[in-house]
């Protein structure tokens, strides 16, 4: 990544600016804009987050916003209500209050003398979500959006549920926000009221997983903020960006295929990061691409973005399986449709223990996986960049029903979403299935190409995510399960493998009873989308990654992480522990010292789904000289056959003195999960 120190327009920064809202609340913003914006007004780029501009996103903000400001924009990074140095309380994600505040912020930005009255929203993850959600509200002045690693459907494609299965990330992300939102504002910015603001937040802070678990199906709660409910409401131009190693990639093809306003998609090899500093590499000149988008839709400059291909996607070369990946070789391709109009479909039947191009004799194969199957699934959303990628799939395959194809005589590009048509019966009314399309290397190691998890009560007959129905034990069903979109090259000599398991812990919470699934072979099959190489095909070209100079931090303690799986030889219990220490550093600009550490643990016995346990513990410390604050937040979850049981604890400290303790203890009825 090239550091750029000079820009076409000189930039001034305002470290903190309070934006007044109609109800008297003030939201804290950090602003970068050209020094001459008062005389030569500029469009505005808004990034609107709960992650604290003062310390939480300071590293990436420094790389990004000054660069865009230097090319003629006012970049405004706003702390949402109840976070960072802003007033008020945040009680949930994507609330009506959050979105109304965004409308009000945009109205304020439009009215500023240094603004042309034209606004774009840009953000990754939470900021990508609310950029789409605000666009659907059509506030005056919002003309364009760049959304990264986000989704159009909060139920089917977020950190709560996947395929109708409960993700362990539901508690994991709740625990993360539990820690994040427990931190105080900076007294240097808000003055003596900092402590009252902090205590108000602490006394109101929710344990979000409790609310989320009370909506196990796709009801009105999840439809709020799911822009797919009325995609035509988005009239701003949308650039949707994702990464094949991110959790939200499936949304990019959906958005490009459904948004009626100008829309384009870019998908690279990345995890949950901005593409100009993302891992795995290669990175791209994302900021240059962003400027092309903003210049066209906020300045009416003829940058030609409307003539770009609908999809620019990176076809990855298959990597040996490993939990840490820094670079993925491959090539860029462009298409006007998804899947590509050049695509072909290869159908392989699940015959006996083999994958074959022709249907075989009818048969039955049974699988009842050990509950710990899934230990090599990797993180649902790769974000902290530790050893989070899927590992060698051999161990998980040992607990699965597998079907292998012959070794490939020629390689091919897998581009699109594989679809499994599965004929099955189950011995329980609630059953899950994890489907993995794997590639077996000549040495026997196994890479995961794509996967899906499915709560089968959501798929049979007329059931769906809104109205699931229990299975009738022993009854034969036919369902279609779409795996995640992907683009990768599967080499010659590899063997494709379909692996089916009835558990996938800890990525999803297990069904309430051990399940035996009967797969009807000879009539079950998988459709694999392949994209042929076109001789002379012109590849998209991106400029090298550029960024503004990095923020200056004094490192006190370096960050570190670990991920371990252990086995209790007496009981067979599997235990996974994850620690991410984000290091301790001090801002040379304002002297704030921050430290954080997240810990997660998972436990399960091989044959008892009700033995599953998940625990999370976050420590967050904010200090300057003698002023030291710290919070310790704890979350835990277990389940009976009929109920979820969630507990939580919040402790707050000034120095060594504990000033607050709150506890949570909640039972929630299980509903076909």
LINURZI-V921600 format. One record per pair of residues at least 6 apart in sequence whose ideal C-beta (glycine too) atoms are under 7 Angstrom apart, sorted by the first residue. I is the first residue (numbers start at 1). J is the second residue. Records with the same first field share a line. If there is no record, write none. Layout:
I = J  J
This chain:
1 = 276  277  283  545  546  547
2 = 544  545  546
3 = 547  549
4 = 67  546  547  548
5 = 549
7 = 70  71
8 = 70  71  72
9 = 34  36  70  72
10 = 34  35
11 = 32  34  35  66  69  70
12 = 33  35
13 = 32
14 = 30  31
15 = 30
16 = 28  30  85  189
17 = 29  31
18 = 26  28
19 = 26  27  29  78  105  108
20 = 26
21 = 27  101  104
22 = 104
25 = 81  87  88
26 = 86  87
27 = 78  79  81  86  101  105
28 = 53  79  84  85  86  189
29 = 76  77  78
30 = 53  61  77
31 = 74  76
32 = 65  66  69  75
33 = 42  69  74  114
34 = 42  69  72
37 = 74  114
38 = 113  114
41 = 113  114  115  116
42 = 72  73  74  114  116
43 = 73  116  118  119  120  294  298  299
44 = 73  74  76  109  115  119
45 = 68  73  75  120  122  294
46 = 76  78  105  106  109  119  121
47 = 77  122  123  127
48 = 78  80  102  105  121  123  127  130
49 = 57  80  123  126  127
50 = 80  83  90  126  181
51 = 57  180
52 = 79  83  84  183
53 = 61  77  79  84
54 = 84  85  186  592
55 = 592  594
58 = 551  587
59 = 551
60 = 274
61 = 77
62 = 548  550  551
63 = 277  547  548  550
64 = 274  287  547
65 = 75  77
66 = 548
67 = 287  546  547  548
68 = 75  287  290  291
69 = 75
71 = 291
73 = 294
74 = 114  115
76 = 109
78 = 105
79 = 85  86
80 = 86  90  98  101
81 = 87  88  89  90  97  98  101
82 = 88  89  90  181  201
83 = 90  181
84 = 185
85 = 185  186  189  190
89 = 200  201  204
90 = 181
91 = 204  206
92 = 208  211
94 = 129  130  133  225
98 = 130
99 = 130  133  134  137
102 = 130  134
103 = 134  137  139
106 = 119  139  141  142
107 = 139
109 = 115  119
110 = 117  119  140  141
117 = 141
118 = 141  143  298
119 = 141  142  143
120 = 143  144  145  146  294  298
121 = 131  134  142  145
122 = 131  146  290
123 = 130  131  147  148
124 = 148  149  274
125 = 149  150  272
128 = 147  148  149  150
129 = 150  151
131 = 145  147
132 = 145  147  150  152  227  234
133 = 225  227
134 = 142
135 = 142  145  234  236
136 = 227  230  233  234
138 = 233  235
142 = 236
143 = 236  237  297  298
144 = 236  237  293  294  297  298
145 = 236  238
146 = 239  241  290  293
147 = 238  240
148 = 241  274
149 = 242  243  246  248  272
150 = 248  251
151 = 157  158  248  251
152 = 226  227  228  231  251  254  255
153 = 226  228
154 = 222  225  226
155 = 161  218  222  226  465
156 = 465
157 = 248  250  251
159 = 167  169  170  173  380  381
160 = 167  170  212
161 = 167
162 = 453  508
163 = 452  453  454  455
164 = 454  455  458  465  468
165 = 432  453  455  508
166 = 508  509  673
167 = 380  507  508
168 = 506  507  508  509  614
169 = 380  381
170 = 209  212
171 = 209  614  616  635  637
172 = 600  616
174 = 207  208  209  212  635
175 = 616  618  633  635
176 = 598  618
177 = 208
178 = 207  618  633  635
179 = 598  618  620  631  633
181 = 201  205
182 = 202  205  620  631  633  650  652
183 = 620  622  631
184 = 194  198  622  629
185 = 194  197  198
186 = 592
187 = 194  627
188 = 590
190 = 197
199 = 660
202 = 650  652  660
205 = 650
207 = 635  646  648  664
209 = 635  646
210 = 646  664  666
213 = 644  668
214 = 668
215 = 221  222
216 = 671  673
217 = 465  466  468
218 = 465  466
219 = 466
223 = 229
227 = 234
231 = 258  259
232 = 260
234 = 259  261
235 = 261
236 = 261
237 = 261  262  297
238 = 255  259  261  263
239 = 264  293
240 = 252  255  256  263  265
241 = 266  275
242 = 248  249  251  252  267
243 = 249  267  268  269  270  271  278
244 = 267  269  316  486  487
245 = 269  270  271  280  382  389
246 = 270  271  272  381  382
247 = 380  381
249 = 267  484  485
250 = 484  485
252 = 265  267
253 = 265  338  485
255 = 263  265
256 = 263  264  265  310  311  338
257 = 338
262 = 306
264 = 305  308  310
265 = 310  311
266 = 312
267 = 313  314
268 = 275  284  314
269 = 280  314  316  328  330
270 = 278  279  280
271 = 278  279  382  383  385
272 = 381  382  383
273 = 279
274 = 286
275 = 283  284  286
276 = 283  285  286  287  545  546  547
277 = 283  547
279 = 326  385
280 = 325  326  327  328
281 = 326  327
283 = 545
284 = 542  545
285 = 542  543  544  545  546
286 = 545
287 = 546  547
288 = 543  546
289 = 542
292 = 303  305
293 = 305
295 = 301  303
296 = 303  305  306
309 = 334  335  336  540
310 = 335  336  337
311 = 334  335  338
312 = 332  334  540
313 = 333  487
314 = 330  332  487
315 = 330  331  333  413  415  487  488  489
316 = 328  330  487  488  489
317 = 328  329  330  489
318 = 439  447  488  489  490  491
319 = 325  328  447
320 = 445
321 = 390  391  392  393  445  446  447
322 = 389  391
323 = 378  387  388  389  391  563
324 = 387  389
325 = 389
331 = 539
332 = 539  540
333 = 537  539
334 = 540
339 = 415  416  529
340 = 415  531
342 = 531  532  534
343 = 415  416  529  530  531
344 = 530  532
345 = 527  528  529
346 = 528  530
347 = 357  525  527
348 = 355  356  357  405  496  525  526  528
349 = 356  358  359  360  522  525
350 = 403  498  519  521  524  525
351 = 360  521  522
352 = 360  363  521
353 = 403
354 = 403  404
355 = 403  404  405  496  498
359 = 522  523
360 = 521  522
361 = 522
362 = 520  522  523
363 = 521  522
364 = 518  520
365 = 401  519  521
366 = 516  517  518
367 = 400  401  500  501  502  517  519
368 = 502  514  515  516
369 = 399  400  501  502  503
370 = 399  606
371 = 503  505  510  604  605  606  607  608  609
372 = 505  574  604  606
373 = 396  399  400  501  503  504  505
374 = 396  434  503  504  505  506  507
375 = 395  396  565  574  576
376 = 390  391  392  393  395  396
377 = 390  504  507
378 = 388  389  390  391
379 = 388
380 = 507
382 = 388  389
384 = 561  580
386 = 561  563  580
387 = 563
390 = 448
392 = 445  446
393 = 436  438  446  447  448
394 = 445  446
396 = 501
397 = 446  499
399 = 501
400 = 499  500  501
401 = 500  519
402 = 497  499
403 = 497  498
404 = 440  495  497
405 = 495  496
406 = 495
407 = 493  494  495
408 = 490  492  493  494
409 = 492
410 = 492
411 = 489  490  491  492
412 = 490  530
413 = 489  530  531  533
414 = 449  486  488  490  528  529  530
415 = 487  529  531
416 = 485  529
417 = 482  483  484  485  529
418 = 437  450  483  526  527  528  529
419 = 480  482  526  527
420 = 435  481  483  526
421 = 478  480  524  525
422 = 479  481  519  524
423 = 476  478  520  523  524
424 = 477  517  518  519  520
425 = 474  475  476  477  518
426 = 456  471  473  515  517
427 = 473  515  516
428 = 473  511  513  515
429 = 470  471  473
430 = 457  470  511  512  672
431 = 456  471  502  511  515  517
432 = 453  454  455  456  502  503  508  511
433 = 454  456  500  502  517
434 = 451  453  501  504
435 = 451  452  481  483  500
436 = 448  451  499
437 = 449  450  483  496  498
438 = 446  447  448  449  497  499
439 = 447  449  490  494  496
440 = 446  494  495  497
441 = 447  494
442 = 493
446 = 497
449 = 486  488
450 = 483  484  486
451 = 483  484
452 = 481  482  483  484
453 = 504  508
454 = 481
455 = 468  673
456 = 471  479
457 = 463  468  469  470  471  672
458 = 464  465  468
459 = 479
460 = 471  477  479
461 = 469
463 = 469
468 = 672
470 = 672
476 = 520
498 = 526
500 = 519
502 = 515  517
503 = 510
505 = 604  612
506 = 576  602  614
509 = 612  673
510 = 609  612
511 = 609
512 = 609  641  670
513 = 609  641
514 = 607  609
552 = 588  589
553 = 585  586  587  588
554 = 585  586  588
555 = 583  585
556 = 584  585  586
557 = 583  584
558 = 583
559 = 581  582  583
560 = 581
561 = 579  580  581
562 = 579
563 = 578
564 = 577
565 = 574  576
566 = 575
567 = 574
571 = 605
572 = 605  606
573 = 603  604  605
574 = 604
575 = 601  603
576 = 601  602
577 = 601
578 = 600
579 = 597  599
580 = 597  598
581 = 597
582 = 596  597
584 = 593  595
585 = 594
586 = 593
591 = 624
592 = 622  624
593 = 623  624
594 = 621  622
595 = 621
596 = 619  620
597 = 619
598 = 618
599 = 616  617
600 = 616
601 = 615
602 = 614
603 = 613
604 = 611  612
605 = 611
610 = 639  640  641
612 = 638  639
613 = 638
614 = 636  637
615 = 636
616 = 635
617 = 634
618 = 633
619 = 630  632
620 = 630  631
621 = 628  630
622 = 629
623 = 629
628 = 655
629 = 653  654
630 = 653
631 = 650  651  652
632 = 651
633 = 650
634 = 648  649
635 = 648
636 = 647
637 = 644  645  646
638 = 645
639 = 645  670
642 = 669  670
643 = 667  668  669  670
644 = 667  668  670
645 = 667
646 = 664  666
647 = 664  665
648 = 663  664
649 = 663
650 = 662
651 = 658  661
652 = 659  660
653 = 659
